[in-house]
Amino acid sequence: MSLEREIAEHILSTYLPGTSVDELDPSLDLFESGVVSSLQLLELIEWLRSRYGIPVEELEMSPRSFRSVAAIREFVENAQKVS
């Protein structure tokens, strides 16, 4: 399973249950569309940290890193290169 699909599946199962991963455009703005709220973002960051072993406290983060599934995939890939 691709990293992007795994992230999308987690987001959908957690925040939009019953929605197919094929219905989620990887470039969809998760905040503007209401899929993820600011509180849910904290939960998502914690999931990323535990799932992929990312030391998020050591990384420079910005809201842009979490705006879409594609942006989150890129963040995870870059974080894994650093750690």
VEXDOBA-617889 format. One record per residue (C-alpha): chain; residue number from 1; x, y, z. Coordinates in nm, 2 decimals, padded with zeros to 4 digits. Layout:
N
A NUM X Y Z;
...
***
This chain:
83
A 1 00.00 00.00 00.00;
A 2 00.13 00.34 -00.09;
A 3 00.21 00.60 00.18;
A 4 -00.04 00.84 00.04;
A 5 -00.32 00.58 00.04;
A 6 -00.24 00.47 00.39;
A 7 -00.26 00.84 00.51;
A 8 -00.59 00.89 00.32;
A 9 -00.74 00.58 00.46;
A 10 -00.65 00.69 00.81;
A 11 -00.80 01.03 00.76;
A 12 -01.12 00.90 00.61;
A 13 -01.17 00.62 00.87;
A 14 -01.11 00.87 01.15;
A 15 -01.28 01.18 01.03;
A 16 -01.51 01.08 00.75;
A 17 -01.61 00.72 00.81;
A 18 -01.80 00.56 00.52;
A 19 -01.62 00.76 00.26;
A 20 -01.41 00.57 00.00;
A 21 -01.05 00.66 -00.04;
A 22 -01.11 00.69 -00.41;
A 23 -01.34 00.98 -00.34;
A 24 -01.06 01.18 -00.17;
A 25 -00.85 01.40 -00.40;
A 26 -00.50 01.39 -00.26;
A 27 -00.48 01.77 -00.32;
A 28 -00.80 01.85 -00.14;
A 29 -00.75 02.12 00.13;
A 30 -00.84 01.93 00.44;
A 31 -00.90 02.24 00.65;
A 32 -01.10 02.45 00.40;
A 33 -01.32 02.15 00.32;
A 34 -01.38 02.08 00.69;
A 35 -01.24 01.73 00.68;
A 36 -00.99 01.81 00.96;
A 37 -01.03 02.07 01.23;
A 38 -00.75 02.24 01.42;
A 39 -00.81 02.00 01.72;
A 40 -00.81 01.70 01.49;
A 41 -00.49 01.82 01.34;
A 42 -00.32 01.76 01.67;
A 43 -00.46 01.40 01.67;
A 44 -00.34 01.35 01.32;
A 45 00.01 01.47 01.40;
A 46 00.02 01.23 01.70;
A 47 -00.08 00.95 01.47;
A 48 00.19 01.04 01.22;
A 49 00.45 01.05 01.50;
A 50 00.35 00.71 01.63;
A 51 00.28 00.54 01.30;
A 52 00.59 00.65 01.12;
A 53 00.83 00.71 01.41;
A 54 00.86 01.08 01.33;
A 55 01.01 01.30 01.60;
A 56 00.77 01.59 01.52;
A 57 00.90 01.80 01.81;
A 58 01.24 01.81 01.63;
A 59 01.10 01.91 01.29;
A 60 01.00 02.24 01.16;
A 61 00.63 02.23 01.08;
A 62 00.39 02.46 00.92;
A 63 00.01 02.43 00.86;
A 64 00.09 02.39 00.48;
A 65 00.25 02.05 00.57;
A 66 -00.09 01.92 00.67;
A 67 -00.33 02.09 00.42;
A 68 -00.38 01.78 00.20;
A 69 -00.30 01.41 00.18;
A 70 -00.03 01.49 -00.07;
A 71 00.13 01.75 00.16;
A 72 00.12 01.51 00.45;
A 73 00.29 01.24 00.24;
A 74 00.56 01.48 00.14;
A 75 00.61 01.58 00.51;
A 76 00.64 01.22 00.61;
A 77 00.88 01.14 00.33;
A 78 01.10 01.44 00.42;
A 79 01.09 01.36 00.79;
A 80 01.19 01.00 00.73;
A 81 01.50 01.13 00.54;
A 82 01.60 01.35 00.83;
A 83 01.56 01.08 01.10;
***
